[in-house]
Amino acid sequence: MASVTDFAQLKEERRDWSDFSTVSAYIGSGPHIREGSPAHNAASIKAPVLLFHGTLDRNVRYAESTLMQSKLRAANRQVELVTFEGLDHQLEDSAARTTLLQRSDEFFTSAFAK
């Protein structure tokens, strides 16, 4: 759910924000950025993946989830992205939260029923 999938992309996304130096220092630089970024390791992911993301999320941009979805699809992995148009990171909408819970139940029941 609205998680960071590429640390280098996250750093770049924060470039025009006042917290850029803090985020950049926290993430750092080096091989751990690529090694620890799920999008760069999609082929290694074996479990089905369900992503939820609001299009107006300012904490973690929606592009993180679309990137992860495309990387998983390219690796022929099972992935589903549920998009909440016009919602932010907190999904402060009862219908969206209900959808999140229902889709999670359906996904896990189906994906792990084997």
N, C-alpha and C positions, 0 to 999 in steps of 0.2 A: 504494500500500500504506500504509494507516493514515496518510494525510497530512492536514494541516490544509486545510480547504476554505473556512473563514470565519473571518477574523482577529478580527472583533468577537465572534463566538461563543467563540473560544478564550480571549480576554481574560476574558469573563464566566465561563467554566468554571473559570478559575483563581482566581476571587474568594475562595474559602474556603481556599485553599492558602497556605502560607508564602511561596511564590515569586510571589505575585500582583503585587507592586510591580515586581519584576524583569521579569516577562513583560509587564506593562502598559507599562512604560517602553521595553522592547525593541520592542514592536509600535507604540507611539505612538498618535497620533490624526490624523485628517485623511482626505482623499479616497483616499489610497493603500490604506486598509483595504478599502474597497469595490472599488476598481480592481484590487487584487491578490488578491482572494478568488475562487478558481475557482467557488464556488457562485453568486456574483453575476454570473458571466460565462459560465454554462453554454451559453447560446445561441451563443456565439462558438466553442465547442469543436467541431471538425469530426471529429477522429479518434475511433474507438471507445475507450471507457474501461473498464478492468477494475480493480476495487477489491478489496482483501483487507483484512479487519479482524477482530481478536479482540474479543469482546464485553466482556472484562475489561481492555481497554487503558486504562491510567491516563496514558500520555503524550499520546495523542490519543484523545479519546473516540469510541466507536463511532458516536455521533450525527453526527459529521463525515461519515462515509461514507454514512450513510442520508440525510443532507441532500443530499449531492452526487448520490446516485442519484436522488432525487426531483426535483432541479433539472434534471438531464440528461434524465430521462424527460419532464418538462414541456416541455422544449425539443425533444422528439422526437429525441433523440440515442441512439446505441447505447451501452448501459451494462450492466455485469454486476457485481454485488456478491457476493463469496464471503465468507461469514461463518464464523468459527471460534468456536463456542460455548465459553465458559470459558477462552479463551486471552488472553494479554496481548500487549503490543506486540512482544515478541521472538519470538513463536510458537515457544516452546521445546518443540516436539513434532515428532518425525520424520515422523509421518504427515501432519501439517498442512503441513510444509515440502514434502513430496513432492506433496501436493495442489496447493500453490501453484505448483510448477514445472510439473506436468502441465497444470493449468488455464491457466497462462500460455502454454504451448506451443500448446494447442488454440485458445485465443482469438486469438493472433497469427497462427497458421496460417490460421484461418478468416477473420478480419477483414481481413487484408492479402493474401489469395490472389488478389484481383482484378487 
